[in-house]
Amino acid sequence: MPSFHNGDVEIAYLDEGEGDPILLVHGFASTRNVNWVYPTWVSELRKNGRRVIALDNRGHGDSGKLYDAAAYEVATMAGDVIALMDHLKLERADVMGYSLGSRMTAVLARQQPQRLRSAIFGGIGIGLIEGGGPGENVAAALEAPSLEDVTDPVGRTFRAFADQTRSDRQALAACLRGSRRLMTREEAAGIAVPVLIAVGTADEIAGSADALGKIIPGAEVLDIPNRDHMRAVGDRIYKAGVLDFLSRRK
């Protein structure tokens, strides 16, 4: 699998297919494979004539592991996405994130709109601005000796997921503590690229998609019926909605 360095940090990625590029940014404790390859996003997008690029975020998958929370500030992590685009000599791309990946995508949409043809925020609603997301209870769960030592239900969910993906749990705990900054309402209102917000109707982590959609000018909202935060990722309605949204970009 190819990789490059952004400063001292090695970033692993995949780059498949031909056509207009779309860059995929996975969620916390996930990887490019778990978020995008296994749920068939990569193959679906390729079948629809897209060049698909997906990175492992720093601290995740095959990318470099860092243990200082300051290395995981959301804008710093978003910088890895721009560095990958520069490495591949891409001036502009559609970018789709999920959960933490959507927080990163939102920063890019706000700060570097000239690089994004559109932005898709999967698995994040008003939680982008108000609370939401895993907290210190999850960091503690990641650092616990074993899953059996974790009693917090949300912590158990993330710890089990981290164990399943064979993640570096110390790096994930640092990432969690470093990437907590929320976007302000004013920052979100300043996003000027086309935006699709896609959230499962049973997602208790993301927050309301409609509420965020009312803040970002012109944003479209896609409800993913009866899906929670973990199960919305590969949903066919999510895929169909994204493909429709992308088909209308120029």
LORORO-382907 format. One record per atom (N, C-alpha, C): residue in three letters; x, y, z. Coordinates in steps of 0.1 Angstrom, whole numbers, plus 5000, padded with zeros to 4 digits. Example, Ala and Ser with C-alpha at 12.3 -4.5 7.8 and 13.67 -1.06 7.14 Angstrom:
BEGIN
ALA513249435078 ALA512349555078 ALA513249675078 SER512849785071 SER513749895071 SER512950005079 
// end
This chain:
BEGIN
MET500849885000 MET500050005000 MET500950125000 PRO500650224991 PRO501550344991 PRO501450435003 SER502450515005 SER502450605016 SER503350725013 PHE503250835021 PHE504050945019 PHE504251005033 HIS505151105034 HIS505351175046 HIS504851315046 ASN504051355056 ASN503751495059 ASN504551535071 GLY505651605068 GLY506651625079 GLY507251495083 ASP507151465096 ASP507651345102 ASP506651225102 VAL505451255098 VAL504351155099 VAL504151085086 GLU504250955087 GLU503950865075 GLU502450845074 ILE501950875062 ILE500450855059 ILE500350755048 ALA499650645052 ALA499250535042 ALA497950575035 TYR497850535022 TYR496650565015 TYR496450465004 LEU495250464998 LEU494950394986 LEU494550494975 ASP494750454963 ASP494450544951 ASP494050444940 GLU492750434937 GLU492250344927 GLU491350404918 GLY491250354906 GLY490250404896 GLY490650524888 GLU489850564879 GLU490050684871 GLU488750764870 GLY488950894868 GLY487850984867 GLY488051094877 ASP486951164880 ASP486951274889 ASP487351224903 PRO488251284910 PRO488751234923 PRO487751254934 ILE487651154943 ILE486951174956 ILE487851124967 LEU488051194977 LEU488951164988 LEU488151125000 LEU488351015006 LEU487550955017 LEU488350965030 VAL487751015041 VAL488451035054 VAL487650965064 HIS488250855070 HIS487550775079 HIS487350835093 GLY486550765101 GLY486250805115 GLY487250755125 PHE487050805137 PHE487850765149 PHE487850615151 ALA489050565153 ALA489250425156 ALA489050335144 SER488750385133 SER488550315121 SER489850315112 THR489650265100 THR490750275090 THR490150285076 ARG490950315066 ARG490450325053 ARG489750195048 ASN490250085053 ASN489649955049 ASN488349935056 VAL488249955069 VAL487049925077 VAL485950025073 ASN486350155071 ASN485250255068 ASN484850255053 TRP485750225044 TRP485450245030 TRP485650125021 VAL486650045023 VAL486849925014 VAL485849815017 TYR485749775030 TYR484949655033 TYR483449685031 PRO482949815034 PRO481549835031 PRO481249875016 THR482249845008 THR482149854993 THR482049994988 TRP482350094996 TRP482350234991 TRP483350254979 VAL484550194981 VAL485550214970 VAL485150154957 SER484550024958 SER484149964945 SER482950034939 GLU482050074948 GLU480850144942 GLU481250274935 LEU482050354942 LEU482450474936 LEU483250454923 ARG484150354923 ARG484850324910 ARG483950284899 LYS482950204903 LYS481950164892 LYS481150284887 ASN481150384894 ASN480450514890 ASN481450614884 GLY482650564880 GLY483550644872 GLY484350734880 ARG484650704893 ARG485450794901 ARG486750744904 ARG487750824905 ARG489050794911 ARG488850804926 VAL489250704934 VAL488950694948 VAL490250694956 ILE490350784965 ILE491550804973 ILE491150794987 ALA491750714996 ALA491450705010 ALA492650695018 LEU492850775028 LEU493950765037 LEU493650695050 ASP494650645057 ASP494650615071 ASP495050735079 ASN494150785087 ASN494450905095 ASN495650875104 ARG496450975107 ARG497550965116 ARG497050895129 GLY497850805134 GLY497450725146 GLY496550605144 HIS496150585131 HIS495250475127 HIS495850395116 GLY495350265115 GLY495750175104 GLY497250165102 ASP497650185090 ASP499050175086 ASP499850305087 SER499150415091 SER499850545092 SER500650555106 GLY501450655107 GLY502350675118 GLY501550695131 LYS502050635142 LYS501450645155 LYS502150755163 LEU501350845169 LEU501850945177 LEU501150945191 TYR501850985201 TYR501250965215 TYR501151095222 ASP501351205215 ASP501151345221 ASP499751395216 ALA498851425225 ALA497551465221 ALA497551595212 ALA498551675213 ALA498651795205 ALA498851765190 ALA499351645187 ALA499651615173 ALA498351575166 TYR497151575173 TYR495951535167 TYR494851645167 GLU495351765168 GLU494351875167 GLU493651865153 VAL492351885153 VAL491551855141 VAL492151925128 ALA492552045129 ALA493152115118 ALA494452055114 THR495252005123 THR496451935120 THR496151805112 MET495151735117 MET494851605110 MET494251645096 ALA493451745095 ALA492951785082 ALA494151825073 GLY495251875078 GLY496351915070 GLY496951795063 ASP496751675069 ASP497251555062 ASP496551525049 VAL495251565049 VAL494451545037 VAL494951635026 ILE495151765029 ILE495751855019 ILE497051815015 ALA497951765024 ALA499251715020 ALA499151595011 LEU498151515013 LEU497951395003 LEU497551444990 MET496651544989 MET496251604976 MET497451664969 ASP498251734977 ASP499451794971 ASP500451684966 HIS500551584974 HIS501451464970 HIS500951404957 LEU499651394955 LEU499051334943 LEU498851444932 LYS499251564935 LYS499051684925 LYS497651704921 LEU496751694931 LEU495351714929 LEU494951864934 GLU494551944924 GLU494152074928 GLU492852084936 ARG491951984932 ARG490551994938 ARG489951854938 ALA489151824948 ALA488451694948 ALA487251714957 ASP486251614954 ASP485151594964 ASP485751524976 VAL485351564988 VAL485851505000 VAL484651455008 MET484751325012 MET483751265021 MET484351215034 GLY483851265045 GLY484351215058 GLY483251135065 TYR483651065075 TYR482751005084 TYR483151035099 SER482151085107 SER482451115121 SER483651205122 LEU484751165129 LEU485951245130 LEU486351295116 GLY486251205106 GLY486651245093 GLY485851355087 SER484551365092 SER483751475088 SER484151605095 ARG484551595107 ARG485051715114 ARG486251775106 MET487151685102 MET488351725094 MET487851785081 THR486851725075 THR486351775062 THR485751915063 ALA485051935075 ALA484452065077 ALA485552175079 VAL486652135085 VAL487752235087 VAL488252275073 LEU488452175064 LEU488952195051 LEU487952285043 ALA486652255044 ALA485552325037 ALA485552475041 ARG485852495054 ARG485852635059 ARG487152705056 GLN488352635057 GLN489552705056 GLN490152705042 GLN489852595034 GLN490452585021 GLN489452545010 PRO488352625009 PRO487252585000 PRO487652574985 GLN488752634982 GLN489252624968 GLN489752484964 ARG489952404974 ARG490452264972 ARG489352164971 LEU488152204976 LEU487052114976 LEU485952144966 ARG485652044958 ARG484452064949 ARG483152054956 SER483151964966 SER482051944975 SER482551874988 ALA481751884998 ALA482051815011 ALA480851735015 ILE481151605019 ILE480051525024 ILE480351485039 PHE479451525048 PHE479651495062 PHE478851375066 GLY479451265066 GLY478751145071 GLY478951125086 GLY477851085093 GLY477951055107 GLY478251175116 ILE477951295111 ILE478051415120 ILE476951505117 GLY476251545127 GLY475251655126 GLY475551775135 ILE474651815143 ILE474951925152 ILE476051905162 GLY476451775163 GLY477551745171 GLY478851805166 LEU478851855154 LEU480051925149 LEU480252055157 ILE479152105162 ILE479152235169 ILE478852225184 GLU477952135188 GLU477452125202 GLU477751985207 GLY478751985216 GLY478951855223 GLY479151745213 GLY478551625216 GLY478651515207 GLY480051455207 GLY480151335202 GLY481451265201 GLY481851205213 PRO482751105213 PRO483251035225 PRO484051125234 GLY483951105247 GLY484651185257 GLY485751105264 GLU486151165276 GLU487151105284 GLU486850965288 ASN485550935289 ASN485150795293 ASN485650695282 VAL485650735270 VAL486150645259 VAL487650635260 ALA488350755262 ALA489850745263 ALA490250655275 ALA489550655286 ALA489850565297 ALA489550425293 ALA488450395286 ALA488150265281 ALA489250205272 LEU489850295264 LEU490950255255 LEU492150215263 GLU492350285274 GLU493550265282 GLU493450155292 ALA492150105294 ALA491949995304 ALA492649865300 PRO493049785310 PRO493749665307 PRO493049565298 SER491749565299 SER490949475290 SER489549525289 LEU488749475279 LEU487449505277 LEU486549475290 GLU486949375297 GLU486149335309 GLU486249435320 ASP487349525319 ASP487549625329 ASP486649755326 VAL486049755315 VAL485249875311 VAL483849855314 THR483249945322 THR481849935325 THR480950035318 ASP481550145314 ASP480850255306 ASP480350195293 PRO479050205289 PRO478550145277 PRO479150205264 VAL479250335264 VAL479850395252 VAL481350355251 GLY482050365262 GLY483450325263 GLY483650175258 ARG482750085262 ARG482849945258 ARG482649935243 THR481750015237 THR481550005223 THR482850045215 PHE483450155219 PHE484650195212 PHE485850105215 ARG485950055227 ARG487049965231 ARG486949835223 ALA485649785222 ALA485449665214 ALA485849685199 PHE485449805194 PHE485749835180 PHE487249845178 ALA487949915187 ALA489349925186 ALA490049795187 ASP489549705196 ASP490149565196 ASP489949495183 GLN488749505178 GLN488349445165 GLN489249485154 THR489549615153 THR490449665143 THR491949655146 ARG492249595158 ARG493649575162 ARG494449715162 SER493749815167 SER494349945167 SER495349965178 ASP496150065177 ASP497050105188 ASP496250195197 ARG495850135208 ARG494850205217 ARG495450325224 GLN496750325226 GLN497350445233 GLN497350565223 ALA497650535210 ALA497550635200 ALA496150685198 LEU495150595199 LEU493750645198 LEU493350735210 ALA493850695222 ALA493450775233 ALA494050915232 ALA495250925227 ALA495851055224 ALA495151135213 CYS494651065203 CYS493951125192 CYS492551175198 LEU491951105206 LEU490651145212 LEU490851275220 ARG491851275228 ARG492051395236 ARG492451515228 GLY493151495217 GLY493651605209 GLY492651665199 SER491651585196 SER490751625185 SER489351665189 ARG489251715201 ARG487951745207 ARG487351885203 ARG488251975197 ARG487752105194 ARG486552105185 LEU485452175189 LEU484252185181 LEU484352305172 MET483652305161 MET483552415152 MET482452515158 THR482752645157 THR481752735162 THR480552745152 ARG479452795156 ARG478252815148 ARG478652915136 GLU479453015140 GLU479853115130 GLU480753055119 GLU481652965123 GLU482552895114 GLU481752805104 ALA480852735110 ALA479952645102 ALA479152725092 ALA478652835096 ALA477852925088 ALA478652985076 GLY479952985078 GLY480853035068 GLY481252935057 ILE480852815058 ILE481152715048 ILE480452745035 ALA481152755025 ALA480552795012 ALA480552695001 VAL481152575003 VAL481152474993 VAL479852394994 PRO479452324983 PRO478252234984 PRO478452134995 VAL477452115003 VAL477552015015 VAL476351925015 LEU476651795017 LEU475651695020 LEU475951645034 ILE474851645043 ILE474951595056 ILE474151465057 ALA474851345060 ALA474251215060 ALA474351155073 VAL473251125080 VAL473251075094 VAL472150975096 GLY472450865103 GLY471450765106 GLY470450815115 THR469150785113 THR468150835121 THR468150775136 ALA468950665138 ALA469050615151 ALA470450645157 ASP471150735151 ASP472550775155 ASP472450865167 GLU472950825179 GLU472850905191 GLU474150975194 ILE475150955185 ILE476451025186 ILE476551145178 ALA476051145166 ALA476251255156 ALA475551385159 GLY474351375165 GLY473451485167 GLY472651505155 SER471751605155 SER470751625145 SER471351675132 ALA471051605121 ALA471551645108 ALA470751775103 ASP469451775106 ASP468651885102 ASP469152015109 ALA469552005122 ALA469952125129 ALA471252185123 LEU472152095119 LEU473352145112 LEU473052195099 GLY472152125092 GLY471752175078 GLY471152315078 LYS470552355089 LYS469952485090 LYS471052595092 ILE472252555096 ILE473352655098 ILE474252665086 ILE474452565079 ILE475352565067 ILE474552605055 PRO474852725049 PRO474052765038 PRO473952665026 GLY472752635022 GLY472552555011 GLY472752405013 ALA473052365025 ALA473352225028 ALA472152135025 GLU472452015020 GLU471451915018 GLU471551815029 VAL470451755033 VAL470351655044 VAL469851525039 LEU470551415042 LEU470151285039 LEU469951205052 ASP468751165054 ASP468451075066 ASP468750935062 ILE469450855070 ILE469750715067 ILE468850635077 PRO467750585072 PRO466650525081 PRO467150415090 ASN466850425102 ASN466950315112 ASN468450265113 ARG469350355111 ARG470750315113 ARG471450395124 ASP472250325132 ASP472950405143 ASP474350445137 HIS475150495146 HIS476450555142 HIS477350445135 MET477350325140 MET478250225135 MET477650155122 ARG476350145121 ARG475750065111 ARG475250145099 ALA475450285100 ALA475050365088 ALA476050365077 VAL477250325080 VAL478450345071 VAL478150275058 GLY477750155058 GLY477650085045 GLY476150075039 ASP475350165045 ASP473850155041 ASP473650195026 ARG472750125020 ARG472550145005 ARG471950275002 ILE471050325012 ILE470450455010 ILE471450565011 TYR472450555020 TYR473550645022 TYR474350645008 LYS474650535003 LYS475450524991 LYS474650594979 ALA473350554978 ALA472550614967 ALA472450764968 GLY472350814980 GLY472250954982 GLY473551034979 VAL474650974982 VAL475951034979 VAL476151034964 LEU475850924958 LEU476050914943 LEU475151014936 ASP473951034941 ASP473151134935 ASP473651274937 PHE474151304949 PHE474751434952 PHE475951454943 LEU476851354942 LEU478051374934 LEU477751394919 SER476651334914 SER476251334900 SER475851484896 ARG475551564906 ARG475151694904 ARG476251804906 ARG477451754908 ARG478551844910 ARG479251874896 LYS479751994895 LYS480452024882 LYS481852084886 
// end
